[in-house]
């Protein structure tokens, strides 16, 4: 069988090809799945997609018409997939339920530390042989308060790093994680966490209930010198409201690895075209903001685990098995 993989980064391609070697042929495309590219999948029973794929109703219909039976998404998140439509069309959908939580947790702290210690500004200066320290004053994290919103596997890994810094730990989640509690985390309501934390990091999935979890009211509760980090999903933060607070001179720093309108931008080279997203364009002009292109997961360890899980999802489909990664099972008789 030949499998069609959309949205494959150059670093990923040899890993994907090696993982499928001896099992199946795989055709890797650097283009992302959307309405324009969906017809390419005609004749492919199995396709693999990236987190920024458009798997809405129209695309799913095109895939089903072209003969696709399995969509194996190479990510944990699946807010880009209309699961109801996929089920109605008889499309089986699988994801990667987990991979290295350390990849994201470590990167979240990389963003927090970079904005706290003004690393980007400092590196830019020294490249121009400007060795002044003016404007680079950071602060110790030891003894300060971190607020972890979402204490699952990634949130727990983030908390363990915070514990190593010697920070006071506050958490908010629908269910407490005993491992975090053992580290000394105190679970409080979201409003108290936002008001008391010096560093706030988001590690919850994007669901209807969490869309714009950090909205204008939530931002207003935060300290003026707080650090906000989002390495989960862009839709958790009301970006327009965040820009408004930044324009008012609030927050020591903001580190964003995700953006709510990143589809069609992230993972692509737009340097010669310019970007017509005024909110993003304004956001990246603030000296205390770092925006990266959804790369928190992007380590050899995590990507390798994602690819291995994708191969296993294909194997399960061909063997008629249903595992923990299946979001929409195959329709009986399909």
Secondary structure, 3 states (H helix, E strand, C coil): CEEEECCCCHHHHHHHHHHHCCCCEEEECCCCCCCCCHHHHCCCCEEEECCCCCECHHHHHHHHHCCCCEEEECCCCCCCECHHHHHHHCCEEECCCCCCHHHHHHHHHHHHHHHHCCHHHHHHHHHCCCCCCCCCCCCCCCCCEEEEECCCHHHHHHHHHHHHHCCEEEEECCCCCHHHHHCCCEECCHHHHHHHCCEEEECCCCCCCCCCCECHHHHHHCCCCCEEEECCCHHHECHHHHHHHHHCCCCCEEEECCCCCCCCCCCCCCCCCCCCCHHHHHHCCCCCEEECCCCCCCCHHHHHHHHHHHHHHHHHHHHCCCCCCEEECCCCCC
